[in-house]
């Protein structure tokens, strides 16, 4: 596990107070990605359980500024991993990952173009993935979206979706099953 970016243990002010620890982590990653701007490569994060990190790796917890309990014993710290290799399909890249036991979960943030449900009926059949991507890129109703998907070893999932045209923390949509295919691919990185 490499740490390219640290994360503070302070709660994210844009996260709802009642949000689950996983929701808070995914919103923290979304906010971090927002500071980098759009047109960024995919980013992979390990999620570590703060309480376990303090007890099992106190020196690392201190290095990350997590050595003092915050009263919330079920919070996660995202630790950005090495860059996703450019040009490597995400499914192939995710198939190469094996996480150490200290990692409680993982998250991925990736940008894509999508169509609103009203346009899905007009998608031509029989196109390759590359042809379909080009067709969507030319569609007048396309929307650019940043998806941040997180999964835990125990199966819990959370997603944050941010549309480029509504680029505000108050406009981020969250939910467990918003991008099920990507969540499944991330969950498979924990399979034995």
C-alpha positions, 0 to 999 in steps of 0.5 A: 500500500502506498500513500500518495495523499494523506487524509485528515481525520476531520469530518468532511463538512459537506457530508451529512451528519447522519451519513454512514462511515462509508458514505463519509469516506466516499464523499471525502474522496469525491471532494478530493477528486473535485479539487483536482478538476475534471478530465482526470485519470481513474484513481484507486484508494485503499480504505483503512479502518481508523481504529484498527490502524491505531491499534495495529500500526500506531506509527502509520496512524500517527504519520497520517494524523489519525493517532488520536481517536475522534469519538467515531470508532467506525471511520475509514481513511482513504489512501490513494494508491499508485496511478492506474496504468494509462491505457489499461482497461479498468477490468483488467487492472482491477483483476490484478489487485490483491489487498493486504488484510489491513485494508478494510475496503477500496474505492475508485473514482473514474469519469465517464460519459452517460446518457439520460434514461430518456436517450437509452432507447435510441442506442444503436444495437450491435456496436463494439464498446469503442463504437458505442463510446464514440456514439455516446460522445457525439450524442447531444444529451450526453452528460459527463459524470464522476463516479466514486464507488467504494466497497468494504470486505463485508460487502457494504457499498456506497457511490457518489455521482457528480455531474460536470454540469452540476459541479457542487458538493450539494449536487452529489448523489449518493447511494449503494447501488448506483453503479453496480457493475463497478461495485462488483468489480471492486468487491472481486478484488477482495475475493480469495 
